[in-house]
């Protein structure tokens, strides 16, 4: 998705736009590393590579570099991989605005029984084209010490996909805020990937009821689609093509033909392989996780509306207004939000400008770090959550 959703089907899990298949430069000013050999139950198979983990910590007005220590477990605290079928079997329904059925997951059978002053709950928010089971490699590990919620945004997963609905980033942000108020009812840490990250940023910037405790952003999008990234020369070069693609996608017959072709299993697998750094994480279950909701009535409408709609608020304008603790995790092999693109560059400078922001650059990791290399994500996420809970 360039720095957001491309004009190719499935957005954050779509084929990179030609502009962003250019070779990205690795950011030398953020390179301090230690070797890391993954192992443990949070991973099904050992990666063939040994990605390095680069930690950028904020102290006062400047960012300092610190090599990341390897976790004894490699999986960042145990846990395991939940099968998609098990996740689906434990999901619940919530009626939003009295008319839309929203699918969600909660790790505790009675989350309301959590004692006052206990660790804050977590809300996991997927990216475009994904759904709750995309967190299959994270839920068990996180649920050992936290109540974990995950939500299918309207238009995705097992949530309603209303025909003709005009999707916007603001709509998804409002959905998150209403879910916090009506369902969780406690200050919550929002954990989002891609477009889900941006929805969390918007929600945090608009929250007036202290229901957001912190933010974890996994390769945050710059907008709902690439039309938001007007200061990237690569996008400027392709803007006429993007507008033409928008025109074609508004022709329902053409859009349907494209969508049907892309959601074929072999095509989905190739798309996923192009956005994951660790190719071993692209398994049959992942392909099915993406394909199954795409077969629902209304999925085509959600795709067309997201790709052709307004890009929504820009995180560059929103982040300075957020004083909550923020952890940014960024896969440096992301073809959609490259670290050397305008959004990646902006987020990489934040620790030196905002004392509430920490950044971790994950080398050898693509657009979906939590599923690509969950061990690396947990190794940084869990200590950050512990420090947040203790503060």
N, C-alpha and C positions, 0 to 999 in steps of 0.2 A: 504494500500500500504506500510505497514511497515513504512518506512520513505519516501516512494514515492509510486510507483504503484506496487501492488502485481502482482504475476503471475496468479491472478484470474481475470476473465473478469470484465470490467468496472473500472479497476484500482482504482482511488481514491474513487470510490463508489463501490468497490468490496469487497468480503468477506475477512476479515483479514487472513493473512497467519498464519499457526499454530504457528509459532515462536513468533508471536506478540499477541497471545491470552493469553499469560502469564500475571499474575497479575502485573500491574504497580504500583510502589511505588509513593505516592504523594510527591512532593518535599517540605519537611518541611522548607527549608531555604527560600522559597518564599511565606510563608503563613501568610498573614495579610488580614483580610477580614471584610466585613460588609454585613449584610443581605440585600437582594434585592428582592422585590416583583414586578414582571413584570405586567404591564398593559399598555393600550394605543393602538392606531390603528396599530402600527407596528406588532402587534401580533394578530392572529385570536382567539386563545384560551389561557387561563391562564395555565402556566405550573404547574404541580402538585408538583414540588419541588421548593426550594428556593436556587438556586446556589449562591455561593459567588463569588465576583469579587475581584481579587488580582491585585493590580497595582504595578509595579516595575518601578520606575522612575530613570533616570540617572542624576547624578549631578557630574560634574567633572570626577574624575577617579573612583568613586564608585557608586554603585546602592543603593538607599534608598527605603524602603518600605513605601507605603502610602495606607491607606484604601480607597476604592472607595466609593464616595458618590452616593446615589441613585438619579436617575433622577426623577423630578416631573412627567414626562409623562410616564416613563417606556419604551417608545418606542424610546427614544433618539432623540426627536425633531419632533414628529408628523409624518405626511405622512401616508402611508397605504400600503396595499398589492396590487400589480398590478396582474391582471389575466394574465396567460401565453398567452392567445389569444390576449389580448390587446398589450402586449409587441411585439409579433410576427407581429401584424398589423402595428406597427410603425417602424419596422426595415427597413434598407436600404441595398443596395448592393454596394460593392467597388471591383474593379478589381485589383487584386494584381499580379504584375509581368506580366501583360498583358494576363494572362491565367487562374487565379483562382478567382472564385467569393467568396467574403468574406462577410458574413452577420454581420451587426452591428446595434446597437441602439444608438440614441442620444436623450436626453430629450428635447432639444430646437429645435424649428422649423427652426431657423436661428442662429446656434451657432457662425457664423462668425461675428455677430453683437455685440458680447460681447465687452464692452469698454476696452481699454488698461488699465492695472493695476488692472483689476477685479480679483476675486478669480480664481485660476487655475482650469481647467477642471479635471475630474476624468475619468480614463479608468479602467473598471472592467474586469478582466480576470478570467474565470472559470477554474475549475480543470478538470482532465481527466474523460470522461464520462458525463460531464455536458454541459451546454450551457447558453446563455444569460438569459433565464427565471429563472435560478437558483438564480438570483439576484432579484427576484420578491418582496422580503420583504425589500429591501434596496433602490431601485431606487427612489421611491417617497420621502422618507425621505431625501436622499442626494440631490435630484433635487430641493429642496426648496431653497438652497443657492448655488448650484454648477451646472454647465453643466455636465451632466453624459453621458459618452459613455460606451458601453459594446460591446464586440466582441466575435464572435464564432471563435475559432481557426480553422485553416485548419484541416479537418478531423472530425469536431464535429458540433453539432447544425445544422444550415441551411447553413453552409459554404460548399464549395466543398469537396468531399471525393474522390480524384483521385485514380483510381485503380492502385495498385502496387507502390504507393508513399512510399518512405522511410522517415518516420517521425523522427525528432530529436529535442531536446530541442533548439538547435541553430536555427533551421528553425522557430520555434514559436517565439523566441526572435527577429529574423529579421523581422518577420511579424509585431510584435508590433512596432518596430522602424520605419518601413515603414509607418505604419498606423499613427503614431504620425506626421511624416513628411508630408505625402500626404493628410491626412484628417483633423486631429485636428489642426496642424500647430501652436501650442502654448505649452509652458512648462506645463507638465501634471503630476498629481499624479497617479501613477500606483497602483491599488488595486488588488491583486491576491490571489487565494485560491489554496493550494496544488501544483500541477504541474504548474498551472497558476502563482503562486507566484514565483516559480523558474524561469520561463520564464521571469518574470518581473525583477528579480535580474540579470539575464544574460543581458537583454536589458539595464538596468541601468549601468552595468559595461562596456558595449560596446558603449554607447551613446557618441558621440563626438560633438553633436550639441545643447547641453543644452535643450533638449526637455523633459527631465525627471526632475520634480520638487521635487518629494518625492516618498517614497515607503511605502505601507501598505501590510504586509505579514500575511495571515491567514493560520496558520498551514502549513508552507512552506515545500515542498518536498525536499528530499536530492538528488533526481535524477529522471529520467524518469521511472525507475523501481528499484526493490530492489537490483539489482546487484551492485548499487552504494555504498551500505552501507556495505562495507567489514569489518569495524571495530566494528560491532555489533555481539557479539557471537551468537545471535539468528539467524542472517542471515548467518553467517559462517556455522552454524550447518545445515542449509537448502540449502546451495548453490548447492550441488549435485542434490537435488530435483528440485530446480529452473531451473537448466540447462536442466534437463530431461523434465520439463514442457515446456521449450522453444522449445525443439526438437519436442515434441508432437504438439505444436501449429503451427509449421512450416509445419505440415501435414494438408493441408487445410480441408480435410474431418473431421478430429478430431476437429480442431479449430471451424469449422462451427457448429458442433453438440454441443460443449460446449457453444458457444455464443448463440445459439438458446435457449438452456435450461436456461441460466442465465437471459436472457432478458424477460422471462415470468413474468407477473405482480406479481404473488405471490412471486417468487424468488427475484425480484427486491425489493419488499417491505421488505422482511426479511434482505436483504443485507443492505438496507438503515437504518433499525432499529438497525443494529449492529454498525453503524458508527455515529449515532446521539445520543447525550446525552438526548435531549428533544424529546421523542418519539412522542409527539403530533404534531411536525413539519413534520412528515412523513405522508403526506396526499395523497389522490388520484392524485392530480395535480402534486405533486412531482414525483410520480411514472411515470406518463405520460411524464413529462419533460425529464426524463432519457430514457424512452422506445422509444419515437417517433423517435429521430435521430438514435437510434441503429437499426431501421428497414430500414434505407436508404441503397442504393447501396454504397459500399465503406466503410461502418462502420466496417465490419469485417476486412478489410485490415488495417484500422487505429488501431483497437484493437491489431491485431497480430504484426504490426510494432512497436507499443509502448511498448508492453510487452517484445518482443524479441530483441528489438534494443539496441543500446548503451545507457547507463544511462545518458550521457552528463556531463557538468561541475558540479562540487560540490560547493555548497554555502559556504562551509568552506574556499575555496580558493578565492571566489569572494567577500564576504562581506567586508573584510578589505580594498578593493580598492574603496569602495563606501562611499563618504563623504556627500551624500544627507541625509536629515532627514528621518529616518526609524521608523515606528511604527510596532511592532510585536504583533499580537493577537493570542493567542494559547489556544485551548480547551484542558483541561487536561485529558479528557476521550477519546482521539483520539487513536484508536487501530492501526492506520497506521503510524503516526509520534508521538509516545508517548513522553511525556516530559522527561521521563527517558531514552530514546534511545539516540544514538549518535548525531543525528540532533537536537532533542529537547534540550539536554544538552548544545550543542554548542550555540544555539540561546539564551538559558536562561542566559548564561554568558556574552553575548555581551554588555549589558548596563554598566557593570563594566569595559569594555575594550574600547568601542567606544562611545564618547560623543554625537554622532548623533543618537544613537539608544535608543528607549524606548520599554519596554516589558510589556504587560498585560496578565496575566494568567487568563483564564476564567474557573472557576470550574463548573463541571457538564455539560460541553460542549464537543462535539465530533469533528470530522474532518472538518466539514463545518460550522464554527461559524456563518457566516452571515445569513444562513438559519435556523440553529439550534436554536440560541438565538440572533436574530437581535437586540433586545433591549439592551443587554449587549454590543454588538459590537458598536452600535450607541453611547452609553453613553461614550465610550472612543474615538471613531473615530472622532466624530463631534468636540469636543474641540481641539483635535490634529490638525485637518484640519484648524480650526479657527486660532490657534497659528501659523501654517505654513503660512497662507494667510497674517497674520499681520507682519510677519518677512521680 
